[in-house]
Amino acid sequence: MATIRLGDIAPDFTAESSLGKINLYNYLGDGWGILFSHPADFTPVCTTELGTASKFKEEFDKRNVKMLALSVDGIASHHEWIKDINETQHTTVNFPIIADEDKKVSSLYDMIHPNADNNLTVRSVYIIAPDKTVKLIITYPASTGRNFHELLRVIDSLQLTAYHKVATPANWNHGEDVVVSPSIPTDEARNIFTKGVEEIKPYLRMTPDPSTV
Ligand code: BEZ
């Protein structure tokens, strides 16, 4: 198992899932992907996370991001658990959950941290770009459920900065002012960003979000 770092190519795999056999690259096609692991089926925090993720699917779809969950339990367990998620979270799980019983995918993606737990995955998040490079890695402990608003926020930043020479400041949300990339001189920035560039310091230049009209 090699460590995966930002900018690496996301390793491809084929695995069983709640929606049948799935190949990562075929599933993602030429879109974005989010791969996120859960410690185990029939656990309370994971149940709320998967319910929340299902309710957020429309937002991931709008951003052309395919969702793919994983836990190390088997298919039959996943199907039973999905019934509970649907019932208790008032939703319908609408994306595949990998059944990683042999821990092939969790090992490939370094989702088991033995000093945290030798058998269960931590809450890993990988965001994968259309060119299959890994753009974001976040790891949460089993005791902390993820914030799906934050995952959408960071996807907005990744997608914006993939296509515009900008970076997003602390607590940024879609539509708010962004930072001009440090590599662009201010004169050049004023030609590129026609909505205006405010130079607060030579290294700190702000411009309106170039993706909004
Ligand atoms: C949970 O999802 O609730 C959970 C899973 C493993 C350890 C602790 C909590």
Boltz pocket constraint, residues with backbone or C-beta under 6 A from the ligand:
constraints:
  - pocket:
      binder: B
      contacts: [[A, 39], [A, 40], [A, 43], [A, 44], [A, 45], [A, 46], [A, 47], [A, 142], [A, 143]]
      max_distance: 6.0
